[in-house]
Amino acid sequence: MNALLLERIGVLLGSLSHELRLLDPLGHSLIPSDATEYYLPERMVPGQVVTFRGSHYLRLAGEDGHILLSGAAPQAEDMLRRFLAESRENGL
């Protein structure tokens, strides 16, 4: 994923009231960019929210296989879906 696209996604994630992370397919945090790694659920289908170890994961469509991560929160699944819809509207 190129730096400009990561920057645009970071701005969109930063505008949300609930923290979301963007992970690479191996579970490394890209946004925010730090050394944090996460165990990922198996068999994630793009567009489907999976709850695993108390967190919510959403695999994005596309060949890169990036993943959105939300911590445990009552509205976490809705936030993931809303981000997905907003990112499509913004051409991400």
MIMILUM-209053 format. One record per atom (N, C-alpha, C, O, CB): x, y, z; atom name. Coordinates in pm, whole numbers, plus 50000, padded with zeros to 5 digits. Each point is the difference from the previous one (the first is absolute). Glycine has a CB too. Layout:
# residues N
+-------+-------+-------+------+
|     x |     y |     z | atom |
+-------+-------+-------+------+
|     X |     Y |     Z |   CA |
...
+-------+-------+-------+------+
***
This chain:
# residues 92
+-------+-------+-------+------+
|     x |     y |     z | atom |
+-------+-------+-------+------+
| 50086 | 49884 | 50000 |    N |
| 49914 | 50116 | 50000 |   CA |
| 50091 | 50123 | 50000 |    C |
| 50093 | 50009 | 50080 |    O |
| 49718 | 49868 | 50043 |   CB |
| 50161 | 50215 | 49788 |    N |
| 50090 | 50115 | 49989 |   CA |
| 49977 | 50101 | 50112 |    C |
| 49896 | 50000 | 50067 |    O |
| 50108 | 49966 | 49686 |   CB |
| 50095 | 50121 | 50266 |    N |
| 49998 | 50094 | 50113 |   CA |
| 49884 | 50099 | 49993 |    C |
| 49942 | 50034 | 50103 |    O |
| 50305 | 49943 | 49908 |   CB |
| 49718 | 50070 | 49870 |    N |
| 49890 | 50096 | 49985 |   CA |
| 49868 | 49937 | 50041 |    C |
| 49920 | 50063 | 50070 |    O |
| 50204 | 50051 | 49745 |   CB |
| 49853 | 49764 | 50142 |    N |
| 49876 | 49931 | 50037 |   CA |
| 49996 | 49974 | 50151 |    C |
| 49896 | 50019 | 50062 |    O |
| 50097 | 49873 | 49711 |   CB |
| 50119 | 50067 | 50285 |    N |
| 50005 | 49980 | 50145 |   CA |
| 49969 | 50131 | 50073 |    C |
| 49930 | 50000 | 50102 |    O |
| 50240 | 49816 | 49868 |   CB |
| 49881 | 50295 | 49979 |    N |
| 49974 | 50130 | 50062 |   CA |
| 49851 | 50034 | 49993 |    C |
| 49943 | 50047 | 50099 |    O |
| 50288 | 50030 | 49840 |   CB |
| 49706 | 49901 | 49947 |    N |
| 49857 | 50028 | 49985 |   CA |
| 49917 | 49913 | 50093 |    C |
| 49903 | 50047 | 50059 |    O |
| 50136 | 50019 | 49702 |   CB |
| 49997 | 49808 | 50250 |    N |
| 49928 | 49910 | 50090 |   CA |
| 50020 | 50043 | 50145 |    C |
| 49907 | 49996 | 50080 |    O |
| 50120 | 49814 | 49756 |   CB |
| 50095 | 50232 | 50198 |    N |
| 50029 | 50048 | 50135 |   CA |
| 49915 | 50120 | 50038 |    C |
| 49952 | 50010 | 50113 |    O |
| 50278 | 49905 | 49861 |   CB |
| 49750 | 50177 | 49931 |    N |
| 49915 | 50117 | 50025 |   CA |
| 49856 | 49955 | 50025 |    C |
| 49935 | 50049 | 50092 |    O |
| 50215 | 50096 | 49764 |   CB |
| 49802 | 49764 | 50063 |    N |
| 49864 | 49950 | 50017 |   CA |
| 49984 | 49926 | 50133 |    C |
| 49901 | 50021 | 50071 |    O |
| 50077 | 49960 | 49680 |   CB |
| 50118 | 49935 | 50284 |    N |
| 49993 | 49929 | 50129 |   CA |
| 50006 | 50099 | 50116 |    C |
| 49930 | 49983 | 50100 |    O |
| 50180 | 49815 | 49795 |   CB |
| 49972 | 50305 | 50093 |    N |
| 50014 | 50098 | 50105 |   CA |
| 49876 | 50084 | 50022 |    C |
| 49983 | 50060 | 50106 |    O |
| 50255 | 49945 | 49842 |   CB |
| 49674 | 50000 | 49953 |    N |
| 49878 | 50080 | 50013 |   CA |
| 49889 | 49927 | 50074 |    C |
| 49897 | 50060 | 50033 |    O |
| 50165 | 50054 | 49756 |   CB |
| 49957 | 49759 | 50236 |    N |
| 49897 | 49920 | 50068 |   CA |
| 50010 | 50016 | 50151 |    C |
| 50107 | 50030 | 50054 |    O |
| 49896 | 49805 | 49757 |   CB |
| 49885 | 50147 | 50256 |    N |
| 49999 | 50012 | 50146 |   CA |
| 50047 | 49872 | 50069 |    C |
| 50022 | 49999 | 50121 |    O |
| 49791 | 50164 | 49857 |   CB |
| 50201 | 49731 | 49947 |    N |
| 50041 | 49870 | 50054 |   CA |
| 50129 | 49958 | 49931 |    C |
| 50011 | 50010 | 49878 |    O |
| 49747 | 49923 | 50172 |   CB |
| 50340 | 50021 | 50026 |    N |
| 50129 | 49965 | 49940 |   CA |
| 49988 | 49873 | 49915 |    C |
| 49952 | 49897 | 50046 |    O |
| 50166 | 50210 | 50147 |   CB |
| 49926 | 49905 | 49683 |    N |
| 50015 | 49886 | 49911 |   CA |
| 50145 | 49993 | 49957 |    C |
| 50067 | 50103 | 49989 |    O |
| 49692 | 49915 | 49930 |   CB |
| 50288 | 49862 | 50056 |    N |
| 50136 | 49981 | 49950 |   CA |
| 49993 | 49934 | 49862 |    C |
| 49909 | 49923 | 49972 |    O |
| 50183 | 50056 | 50264 |   CB |
| 50005 | 50053 | 49681 |    N |
| 50016 | 49932 | 49873 |   CA |
| 50119 | 49906 | 50014 |    C |
| 50110 | 50043 | 50035 |    O |
| 49790 | 50152 | 49833 |   CB |
| 50077 | 49678 | 50104 |    N |
| 50104 | 49899 | 50012 |   CA |
| 50036 | 49945 | 49863 |    C |
| 49917 | 49998 | 49908 |    O |
| 50002 | 49943 | 50322 |   CB |
| 50204 | 50014 | 49757 |    N |
| 50037 | 49928 | 49878 |   CA |
| 49954 | 49855 | 50015 |    C |
| 49955 | 49963 | 50108 |    O |
| 50246 | 50191 | 49850 |   CB |
| 49808 | 49763 | 49938 |    N |
| 49949 | 49863 | 50007 |   CA |
| 50069 | 49912 | 50105 |    C |
| 49949 | 49892 | 50033 |    O |
| 49997 | 50131 | 49729 |   CB |
| 50168 | 50021 | 50292 |    N |
| 50070 | 49923 | 50103 |   CA |
| 49968 | 50048 | 50141 |    C |
| 50049 | 49943 | 50097 |    O |
| 50132 | 50016 | 49738 |   CB |
| 49738 | 50147 | 50177 |    N |
| 49961 | 50051 | 50131 |   CA |
| 50084 | 50114 | 50052 |    C |
| 49985 | 50037 | 50116 |    O |
| 49935 | 49740 | 49928 |   CB |
| 50167 | 50281 | 49874 |    N |
| 50081 | 50115 | 50041 |   CA |
| 49918 | 50127 | 49985 |    C |
| 49931 | 50018 | 49899 |    O |
| 50282 | 49864 | 50034 |   CB |
| 49793 | 50205 | 50164 |    N |
| 49925 | 50125 | 49997 |   CA |
| 50065 | 50099 | 49902 |    C |
| 50117 | 50036 | 50015 |    O |
| 49810 | 49927 | 50224 |   CB |
| 49995 | 50080 | 49662 |    N |
| 50046 | 50100 | 49904 |   CA |
| 49955 | 50140 | 50041 |    C |
| 50075 | 50096 | 49985 |    O |
| 49919 | 49732 | 49832 |   CB |
| 49884 | 50182 | 50234 |    N |
| 49943 | 50125 | 50051 |   CA |
| 49930 | 49969 | 50130 |    C |
| 49903 | 49923 | 49998 |    O |
| 50069 | 50175 | 49767 |   CB |
| 50070 | 49956 | 50348 |    N |
| 50121 | 50078 | 50012 |   CA |
| 50123 | 49913 | 49977 |    C |
| 50000 | 49880 | 50028 |    O |
| 49884 | 50273 | 50133 |   CB |
| 50219 | 49908 | 49786 |    N |
| 50122 | 49927 | 49968 |   CA |
| 50082 | 49982 | 50127 |    C |
| 50057 | 50095 | 50054 |    O |
| 49944 | 49998 | 49711 |   CB |
| 50004 | 49784 | 50280 |    N |
| 50082 | 49967 | 50117 |   CA |
| 50040 | 49854 | 49989 |    C |
| 49969 | 49933 | 49902 |    O |
| 49913 | 50241 | 50243 |   CB |
| 50186 | 49777 | 49953 |    N |
| 50052 | 49863 | 49996 |   CA |
| 49900 | 49896 | 50049 |    C |
| 50037 | 49885 | 50020 |    O |
| 50189 | 50210 | 50013 |   CB |
| 49649 | 49944 | 49987 |    N |
| 49900 | 49909 | 50053 |   CA |
| 49961 | 49896 | 49896 |    C |
| 49979 | 50032 | 49883 |    O |
| 49937 | 50149 | 50267 |   CB |
| 50075 | 49694 | 49895 |    N |
| 49956 | 49889 | 49915 |   CA |
| 49880 | 49934 | 50066 |    C |
| 49992 | 49994 | 50123 |    O |
| 50243 | 49969 | 49787 |   CB |
| 49672 | 49988 | 50010 |    N |
| 49878 | 49938 | 50051 |   CA |
| 49984 | 49860 | 49942 |    C |
| 50032 | 49975 | 49884 |    O |
| 49861 | 50250 | 50141 |   CB |
| 50057 | 49684 | 50058 |    N |
| 49960 | 49869 | 49949 |   CA |
| 49872 | 50021 | 49921 |    C |
| 49911 | 50074 | 50043 |    O |
| 50197 | 49801 | 50152 |   CB |
| 49883 | 50062 | 49691 |    N |
| 49884 | 50018 | 49914 |   CA |
| 49913 | 49875 | 49998 |    C |
| 50051 | 49889 | 50013 |    O |
| 50080 | 50270 | 49847 |   CB |
| 49738 | 49859 | 50125 |    N |
| 49912 | 49885 | 49985 |   CA |
| 50027 | 49931 | 49867 |    C |
| 50046 | 50062 | 49904 |    O |
| 49779 | 50049 | 50240 |   CB |
| 50146 | 49761 | 49852 |    N |
| 50017 | 49925 | 49875 |   CA |
| 49879 | 50019 | 49910 |    C |
| 49891 | 50034 | 50045 |    O |
| 50252 | 49797 | 50074 |   CB |
| 49878 | 50146 | 49754 |    N |
| 49893 | 49999 | 49900 |   CA |
| 49913 | 50126 | 50002 |    C |
| 49878 | 49991 | 50014 |    O |
| 50122 | 49763 | 50004 |   CB |
| 50061 | 50358 | 49969 |    N |
| 49925 | 50125 | 49997 |   CA |
| 49952 | 50026 | 49857 |    C |
| 50079 | 49999 | 49906 |    O |
| 50055 | 50094 | 50289 |   CB |
| 49738 | 49930 | 49791 |    N |
| 49939 | 50030 | 49871 |   CA |
| 49990 | 50152 | 49986 |    C |
| 49952 | 50066 | 50092 |    O |
| 49916 | 49714 | 49908 |   CB |
| 50176 | 50276 | 49887 |    N |
| 49989 | 50145 | 49984 |   CA |
| 49858 | 50051 | 50022 |    C |
| 49904 | 49943 | 49949 |    O |
| 50285 | 50047 | 49889 |   CB |
| 49800 | 50118 | 50240 |    N |
| 49871 | 50061 | 50028 |   CA |
| 49925 | 49941 | 50118 |    C |
| 49895 | 50052 | 50038 |    O |
| 50095 | 49998 | 49726 |   CB |
| 50060 | 49843 | 50294 |    N |
| 49934 | 49935 | 50113 |   CA |
| 50074 | 50033 | 50129 |    C |
| 50122 | 49986 | 50008 |    O |
| 49797 | 49826 | 49842 |   CB |
| 50006 | 50233 | 50252 |    N |
| 50060 | 50031 | 50130 |   CA |
| 50013 | 49870 | 50080 |    C |
| 49905 | 49922 | 50011 |    O |
| 49996 | 50313 | 49987 |   CB |
| 50218 | 49745 | 50058 |    N |
| 50028 | 49881 | 50080 |   CA |
| 50043 | 50047 | 50139 |    C |
| 50085 | 50087 | 50013 |    O |
| 49983 | 49776 | 49782 |   CB |
| 49873 | 50078 | 50308 |    N |
| 50041 | 50030 | 50137 |   CA |
| 50097 | 49892 | 50044 |    C |
| 49971 | 49881 | 49990 |    O |
| 49808 | 50234 | 50063 |   CB |
| 50338 | 49927 | 49996 |    N |
| 50106 | 49908 | 50036 |   CA |
| 50078 | 50059 | 50117 |    C |
| 50050 | 50112 | 49990 |    O |
| 49967 | 49800 | 49772 |   CB |
| 49992 | 50014 | 50347 |    N |
| 50073 | 50044 | 50119 |   CA |
| 49956 | 50138 | 50050 |    C |
| 50081 | 50080 | 50045 |    O |
| 50112 | 49785 | 49876 |   CB |
| 49677 | 50161 | 50070 |    N |
| 49944 | 50123 | 50053 |   CA |
| 50010 | 50121 | 49908 |    C |
| 49954 | 50108 | 50037 |    O |
| 50103 | 49803 | 50181 |   CB |
| 50001 | 50073 | 49665 |    N |
| 50010 | 50109 | 49903 |   CA |
| 49922 | 49964 | 49875 |    C |
| 49965 | 49884 | 49978 |    O |
| 50260 | 50183 | 50113 |   CB |
| 49749 | 50034 | 49827 |    N |
| 49923 | 49980 | 49877 |   CA |
| 50089 | 50030 | 49880 |    C |
| 50069 | 50101 | 49997 |    O |
| 49714 | 49958 | 50121 |   CB |
| 50215 | 49851 | 49785 |    N |
| 50085 | 50009 | 49882 |   CA |
| 49913 | 50003 | 49875 |    C |
| 49898 | 49932 | 49992 |    O |
| 50289 | 49948 | 50128 |   CB |
| 49856 | 50200 | 49782 |    N |
| 49931 | 50007 | 49872 |   CA |
| 50106 | 49997 | 49891 |    C |
| 50080 | 50092 | 49988 |    O |
| 49724 | 50040 | 50109 |   CB |
| 50196 | 49761 | 49824 |    N |
| 50095 | 49991 | 49889 |   CA |
| 49945 | 50082 | 49884 |    C |
| 49883 | 49987 | 49963 |    O |
| 50197 | 49782 | 50110 |   CB |
| 50005 | 50315 | 49871 |    N |
| 49960 | 50084 | 49889 |   CA |
| 50012 | 49923 | 49869 |    C |
| 50085 | 49911 | 49987 |    O |
| 49989 | 50294 | 50139 |   CB |
| 49842 | 49828 | 49780 |    N |
| 50007 | 49939 | 49868 |   CA |
| 50127 | 50050 | 49931 |    C |
| 50047 | 50110 | 50028 |    O |
| 49699 | 49871 | 49956 |   CB |
| 50307 | 49941 | 49929 |    N |
| 50120 | 50039 | 49927 |   CA |
| 50109 | 49899 | 50021 |    C |
| 49998 | 49920 | 50094 |    O |
| 49941 | 50318 | 49929 |   CB |
| 50156 | 49766 | 49887 |    N |
| 50106 | 49899 | 50003 |   CA |
| 50099 | 50019 | 50114 |    C |
| 50071 | 49906 | 50036 |    O |
| 49904 | 50077 | 49720 |   CB |
| 50031 | 50137 | 50304 |    N |
| 50095 | 50024 | 50109 |   CA |
| 49960 | 49931 | 50130 |    C |
| 50086 | 49967 | 50081 |    O |
| 49968 | 50251 | 49813 |   CB |
| 49816 | 49761 | 50126 |    N |
| 49954 | 49930 | 50119 |   CA |
| 50013 | 50077 | 50129 |    C |
| 50017 | 49939 | 50106 |    O |
| 50043 | 49858 | 49778 |   CB |
| 49933 | 50336 | 50111 |    N |
| 50010 | 50080 | 50122 |   CA |
| 49876 | 49979 | 50087 |    C |
| 49894 | 49959 | 49953 |    O |
| 50245 | 50211 | 49924 |   CB |
| 49879 | 49858 | 50252 |    N |
| 49897 | 49969 | 50099 |   CA |
| 49979 | 50121 | 50090 |    C |
| 50095 | 50066 | 50042 |    O |
| 49966 | 49689 | 49953 |   CB |
| 49813 | 50274 | 50034 |    N |
| 49966 | 50101 | 50100 |   CA |
| 49978 | 49930 | 50133 |    C |
| 49940 | 49893 | 50005 |    O |
| 49956 | 50258 | 49821 |   CB |
| 50153 | 49909 | 50280 |    N |
| 49987 | 49944 | 50135 |   CA |
| 49933 | 50102 | 50090 |    C |
| 50036 | 50117 | 50000 |    O |
| 50170 | 49740 | 49966 |   CB |
| 49698 | 50096 | 50109 |    N |
| 49935 | 50082 | 50102 |   CA |
| 50004 | 49924 | 50131 |    C |
| 49980 | 49878 | 50004 |    O |
| 49869 | 50233 | 49825 |   CB |
| 50179 | 49960 | 50278 |    N |
| 49995 | 49937 | 50131 |   CA |
| 49857 | 49968 | 50039 |    C |
| 49906 | 50029 | 49925 |    O |
| 50302 | 50092 | 50141 |   CB |
| 49776 | 49822 | 50050 |    N |
| 49867 | 49966 | 50050 |   CA |
| 49924 | 50128 | 50033 |    C |
| 50045 | 50081 | 50081 |    O |
| 50040 | 49699 | 50009 |   CB |
| 49802 | 50236 | 49848 |    N |
| 49912 | 50114 | 50026 |   CA |
| 49862 | 49961 | 49949 |    C |
| 49988 | 49924 | 49904 |    O |
| 50202 | 50247 | 50078 |   CB |
| 49704 | 49881 | 50082 |    N |
| 49865 | 49963 | 49956 |   CA |
| 49973 | 50030 | 49852 |    C |
| 49927 | 49926 | 49935 |    O |
| 49998 | 50116 | 50298 |   CB |
| 50132 | 50065 | 49715 |    N |
| 49972 | 50040 | 49863 |   CA |
| 50114 | 49963 | 49904 |    C |
| 50004 | 50053 | 49889 |    O |
| 49858 | 50133 | 50202 |   CB |
| 50229 | 49727 | 49948 |    N |
| 50119 | 49971 | 49919 |   CA |
| 49966 | 49949 | 49860 |    C |
| 50059 | 50047 | 49902 |    O |
| 50061 | 49902 | 50310 |   CB |
| 49788 | 49959 | 49777 |    N |
| 49966 | 49946 | 49868 |   CA |
| 49941 | 50109 | 49911 |    C |
| 50032 | 50006 | 49881 |    O |
| 49927 | 49769 | 50222 |   CB |
| 49957 | 50310 | 49953 |    N |
| 49944 | 50111 | 49923 |   CA |
| 50108 | 50097 | 49955 |    C |
| 49996 | 50049 | 49887 |    O |
| 49790 | 49929 | 50240 |   CB |
| 50312 | 50049 | 49959 |    N |
| 50109 | 50090 | 49964 |   CA |
| 50082 | 49945 | 49884 |    C |
| 50037 | 50074 | 49909 |    O |
| 49971 | 50007 | 50327 |   CB |
| 50020 | 49789 | 49767 |    N |
| 50075 | 49939 | 49891 |   CA |
| 49924 | 50013 | 49868 |    C |
| 50058 | 50033 | 49897 |    O |
| 50047 | 49807 | 50266 |   CB |
| 49766 | 50132 | 49841 |    N |
| 49919 | 50008 | 49878 |   CA |
| 49987 | 50146 | 49952 |    C |
| 50001 | 50026 | 49879 |    O |
| 49872 | 49768 | 50194 |   CB |
| 50116 | 50300 | 50020 |    N |
| 49991 | 50140 | 49962 |   CA |
| 50130 | 50048 | 49936 |    C |
| 49997 | 50072 | 49900 |    O |
| 49839 | 49966 | 50286 |   CB |
| 50277 | 49920 | 49872 |    N |
| 50127 | 50037 | 49939 |   CA |
| 50012 | 49944 | 49860 |    C |
| 50046 | 50068 | 49908 |    O |
| 50059 | 49940 | 50318 |   CB |
| 49854 | 49868 | 49756 |    N |
| 50005 | 49938 | 49868 |   CA |
| 49917 | 50079 | 49900 |    C |
| 50045 | 50025 | 49888 |    O |
| 49988 | 49750 | 50218 |   CB |
| 49847 | 50265 | 49933 |    N |
| 49913 | 50078 | 49912 |   CA |
| 50062 | 50138 | 49970 |    C |
| 49998 | 50045 | 49886 |    O |
| 49800 | 49834 | 50207 |   CB |
| 50257 | 50188 | 50009 |    N |
| 50060 | 50131 | 49980 |   CA |
| 50124 | 49993 | 49913 |    C |
| 50025 | 50089 | 49918 |    O |
| 49885 | 49982 | 50302 |   CB |
| 50168 | 49822 | 49797 |    N |
| 50121 | 49988 | 49919 |   CA |
| 49963 | 49978 | 49852 |    C |
| 50070 | 50049 | 49911 |    O |
| 50054 | 49857 | 50288 |   CB |
| 49769 | 50023 | 49776 |    N |
| 49954 | 49982 | 49862 |   CA |
| 49954 | 50133 | 49941 |    C |
| 50029 | 50031 | 49885 |    O |
| 49903 | 49731 | 50167 |   CB |
| 49996 | 50316 | 50028 |    N |
| 49952 | 50132 | 49955 |   CA |
| 50116 | 50094 | 49969 |    C |
| 49990 | 50084 | 49911 |    O |
| 49804 | 49886 | 50226 |   CB |
| 50316 | 50015 | 49936 |    N |
| 50117 | 50086 | 49981 |   CA |
| 50100 | 49943 | 49901 |    C |
| 50110 | 50053 | 49984 |    O |
| 49858 | 50028 | 50247 |   CB |
| 49996 | 49812 | 49704 |    N |
| 50086 | 49941 | 49898 |   CA |
| 50124 | 49932 | 50053 |    C |
| 50102 | 49994 | 49932 |    O |
| 49815 | 50177 | 49920 |   CB |
| 50076 | 49776 | 50271 |    N |
| 50116 | 49930 | 50057 |   CA |
| 49988 | 49851 | 49978 |    C |
| 50087 | 49924 | 50041 |    O |
| 49938 | 50254 | 50132 |   CB |
+-------+-------+-------+------+
***
